[in-house]
């Protein structure tokens, strides 16, 4: 759980003060937008391994959501390009608000559960 808390420091890169509603809407395209924004955050955080790892976990989470939405034979590259195009057209405040939304809600709760599971597994393996 500690890495998640450290990783949420990435939110400072993605968030601003008062911002309009984000473009993240929970759809496959919205998830692909999050992948693009998180990729840009990851580039900025490469020198901070714990935070970088958490951002990469969020990216993997959204990649799985996109894959689920488009199906096993869907074109992931096309979905990612579409999300990237949307993110590339955002103004600064919308981009920051969307990045913040990508780190909230179900994504944050799901990843917290994964970190808790990993912590428990690590504790159990240390006893063996």
Secondary structure, 3 states (H helix, E strand, C coil): CHHHHHHHHHHHHHCCCCCCCCCCCCCHHHHHHHHHHHHHHHHHCCCCHHHHHHHHHHHHHHHHHHHHHHCCCCCHHHHHHHHHHHHHCCCHHHHHHHHHHHCCHHHHHHHHHHHHHHHHHHHHHHCC
